[in-house]
Amino acid sequence: MKGIIFTEFMDLVEQKFGLETLDNVLLEAGDSGVYTAVGSYDHRNLVKLIVQLSKTTGISPEDLQRVFGQSVFSNLYNSLPSNNSLQGCKTSFQFIRLVEDYIHIEVKKLYSEANPPRFDFISETEGELVFDYHSARCMSHVCLGLLEGCADFFNEQLAIEMSCMNDGGNQVRFKVNVVG
């Protein structure tokens, strides 16, 4: 997992809960907290941090992942190169489609060892998009938060349903509807 995810997570924890909480979470998780945005790290380290933050705050790991996804969307969007095809997106659906067709491909080009999630699109109409999210990291609630952050970014209201497609949690179906 790319380091930018770790640095964004630690920034969020510091902003929402304070530096003391971040220090405590790192200490209790046995994590040095030393990450660079361009480095690659084991996703299990992030899971440990999320679990420890959950224990510290009493907020479920799923809710913490969701809030993280919501908050990190704009920063990740702003980190994209200025000449990319995503700049022309006018809706959440356009953007979501290009995540698979552009961002994940570019990540693999830049970092051959990267294993980004995969989206398999099932159906799409003007008002509904259905896709399956596949990830060995089983962090579908981060994806949910990213979808919500995307909707906010494009000033849209979306109703999002998610359902696990297997016991392992590595395949989740998202049904996204435009509201209003």
N, C-alpha and C positions, 0 to 999 in steps of 0.2 A: 504494500500500500504506500502511495506517495506521501512524503513527509508533510506536504501542504495540508493534508487532512488532519494530521496530528497537531500542527501549529495552529490551525484554525480552531480545533477543539480546545486546546489549552487557552487560547485567547477568549473563547466563549465562556469557559469556566471562570476565568479571572474576571471577566466583565459581569457575569450574572451572579457569581457567588463570592467573588473576592479572591485576592492573592493567597490569603491564609488557607482558604478551602482548597485551592489548587495545590499549594504546598503539601497539605495534609493528604490529599488524594494521591499525589505522586509518592509520598513517603509510604503510605499504607499499601500501595500497589507495588512497591519496590521498583519504581521507575525513576530514572535520572531526570527525565523531562528534557533531554537534549535531542532535539530533532531539527533537521534543516528542511526547508520547503521542497528541495529537489531530491532529497535522499529517499531511499526505499526502506520500509520497515515492515516487520511482521504485524499483520492486522490484529493478531491476538493481544498485542500490547495495548491497542486502542480498546479492545473489548475489556481488558482488565481495568483500564482507566474508567470506562463507562460503568462497569459493575461497582467499582469502588466509589465513584461519585454517587451512584444510586444508594449505596449503603450510608454514605455521609449525609445525603440530602433527604432520603426517604422518597425520592421520585423514581418511578419505575425506569429500568433501562430502556424500555421501548419509548417512553415519553421523552427521555433524554436524547435518544437517537433522533427522534422526530424534530425536537426543538433545534438540535444541531443542524439537521438537514435544512430546516427553514432558514436559519441564520446564515449558513455558509453559502447559499445559492448566489447571492449578489457578488460576494467576494470571488467565487470561482468564475462567474460570468465575466467579471472585470479583469480577471487574469488571462482571459483568452487573447490571442493575438488580434490586433485591430483589423486585419485584412481577412478575417475568417468568414465563412458563409453564414455563420450564426447571427451576424450583425443585421442581416435582412429579415430575421424572424419578426413577425408581428403578433403571433399567438403562442400560447403554451404548447398546443399540439404541434405546430411547426418546429418549435424548439426541441420537444421530446423526441420527435422523429430524427432530428439531426444529431442528437446525443449519440445514438447508435451509429449513424452513418458518417459522422465527422469526429466527434470528440474521442470516442473509444478507439477509432482507427488511428487517429493522431497520437494518442497515448501509446499505443502499441508500436508505432513507428519510432517514437522518441525513446521508449523504454521497452526493449524487447522482452524483458522478464515480467512486464506488467500483466496482470490478469484482471482487467476491468469487468464489471458486471456486463451482462448481455441482455438486450431487450428483443423479444420475439413478438412482433406485432400480429395480433389476431384479427382485429377489425377496426375500421375507422369510418365514421360519418362526420358530418359537419359538427355534430354536437356530442359525439361519444368516441373515445379511443380506448381500446382494450389491448393490453399487452402483458406478456409474461416477463418477469424480472428473474434472471438467473444469476446467482452469485454464490461462490464457494464460501463467502464471508458471512452469509445469512444476516445481512444488515438492511432488511427491507424497510424498516422504520426510518432509516436515514433517507432511503429513496422516497418514502412517503413525504417526509419533511422537505426534500428537494423539490418534489412536485408542488407542494404548497408554496414554497419560496418562489418557484417559477410562476405560479398563478399570480402571486403578489407583484412580481416584477413586471408582468404583462398586464397588470390591473384587471384581472379576470377573476370570476368566482367559479370554482370547480368543486364538484362533489366527487370525492375519491373513495372508492371501495377497494379493499384489498383482501384477498383470500389465499391462504396457503394451499399450494397444489401438492405438497408431499409432507411426510413426517419430518424430514430434515430441515425444512424451512429455507432451502436454497432455491426454491422456485415459488414465486408469488405472483398471482394474477392481479393486475390493477385494472379497474374499470373507472375511467375518468369521464365525467360528464360536465359540459358547460352549463352553468346555472344562469338563467335569466337572459 
